């Protein structure tokens, strides 16, 4: 096998069934090394003739010796593998939050049943039902808010460490963070809304009766 890329490309073009070949040389341009062993920057460099480079970017004009800086659009620059990993993580987060929400709802309903006489007495002495509803909301919100805060802090810290290990620039996907926070807020509202019908029923005057 020839070590000359041009010769290898010519042999490939001469193969049966091949109608067109395009070849480029690819290398990396690395910036200065930092005291911590990381590099300040790096870029992928692709070398080829105008016909070959036109396969990778839209060129308005091209001549031998020209240099082009190509920037990929924000849409989905991401590797397909990482996109699939991200989708799997989102599905895992949703399933986990649903399980947590179910557990919270069951625990909340049990607590309301255990306190039915107390709740009925509070309403009987003039406590607004709205105040009791807010108490249920806060009871559901506090553990979720604490969990989300810890998850964001540790997630950002772990992500920063991993990016530094591979020498990649540190960037935060704020839409992903906002999605997690939004799902947590939706979980709180869902648990609270599912608990309110039982709360209204337990605060009726019949709840003061003792068995």
Secondary structure, DSSP 8 states (H G I E B T S, - for coil): --S-HHHHHHHHHTSTT-------EEEEEE--B-TTS-BS-EEEEEE--HHHHTTTS--S---TT--------TTT-S-HHHHHHHHHHHHHHHHHHHHHHHHHHHHHHHHHHHTHHHHHHHHHTT--HHHHHHHHHHHHHHHHHHHHHHHHHHHHHHHHHHHHHHT------HHHHHHHHHHHHHHHHHHHHHHHHHHHHHTSGGGG---
